[in-house]
Each structure stands twice: as structure tokens, then as C-alpha cells.
Amino acid sequence: MTTSEKEKIIAECEANAVPYEEIDFSEIPEITDFSNFKPLAMHSEYFKPVKESVTIRLDKMLVRYFRSKGKGWQKNVNDFLVEAYRQGRI
């Protein structure tokens, strides 16, 4: 698909779109509780967050504990930190 074909399709969509002011939101319930909200990508089996390799110094007993859990211990550290972040503990 060429750029001009894409632009033509976009222009046609925009020309046929309902203006925001004319959209009736009155039947959509307001969501006030977001405690169980997860971004859609997080539900996908294909979602893989971007990782960054870092060097960090941790207490020896903490490293020993996670290593004792076996293969994948670094993933377990990451999962622990992500969950603490999501719960607002860090």
C-alpha cells in the first residue's frame, strides 16, 4: 500500500467519522474502581515487556534466597519488584 493510498483511506475515515460532540455517552456507566485494572496488553499471552540489563547490588541473604528458588531467580526478583510497584509499595 502506497503512502497516497493510506492518506486517501485516512481522509475517507475522517470524513465519515461522527464528531466527538455528537457521541452519546449517557448510557455508558462511569468506572470509578480501577483496582483490578490491567492494561489490555498485560492480558495477552503474546505481551512481552521490554527488559533492560542492569547491574544492582543486593544484600547477600536476599540473593541467596532468590537463587535457592532455582532457575529463573532473576525473573522472580523482577516479578517481585513489579508487583510491589503495582501495589504502590515502591
N, C-alpha and C positions, 0 to 999 in steps of 0.2 A: 504494500500500500504506500503510495507516494505521500509526500507532505501535503500537497494540494488536495488530495482525496481526503486525508484526515481533517484538514481545515474545513472542507465542504461538509463533512459529516458533523463536525462540531458546530458549525454555523447553523445547520438544519436543526440539530437538537436544541440549541439555544433559542432559535426562532419559535419552536413548538413547546418550549417549557412553560409551565404555569408560573406566573410571577409569584415571588415569595409572599407578597401582601395578600394574595388570593387563596393561599393554602389555609384550610380549616383545621386547626389543631385542637378544637374544642372536645373532640371525642377521645383524644389520646390522654391517658392518665399520667399525672405528674409522678416522676420517680423521685422519691426522697431518701430511700435507703440504698446506698451503694456499697454496703459492707461485703456483699458476696460478688461484687462486680469483678470480672476478669476480662481484659481485652480479648476480642474475638480470636486474635492470633494465638493467644495462650491456650485456647481450647483445641487448636489444630494439632493433629499428630505430626504435621509437617513443619511446625514452628520450631525454629532453632535460633535462640538469641545469639547476637554477636558476642564473642568472647574476646578478651584481651589478656595477653600473658603479662603477668606482673610478678615482681619479687616482693615478698612481705615477710616480716619477722613476727613469728608467733611464739607463745610460751611453749617450751618443750613438752610439758604434760599435755597440752592441747593437741599438738602434732601427734604425740604418741597415741592419744585417744582415737583420733580420726584414722590414723594408719592401722590401728588394731581392728578396724571395721573391714579391712581388706581392700581389694581392688576397687578403684573409683573413689578413694577417700577424698581426693581434691574436689570432685564433683559434690561430695557430701558437704564439704566446707562451704562451697559456693551455694548449694541449696539452703543450708542453714542461714547463711548471711542474707540471701534473697528473701527468705520467709520472715526473718527478723525485720528487714526493711519494709516489707509489705504490711507487717503488723504495726509499723510505726515505732518499733523499739530502737531502731538506729536511723 
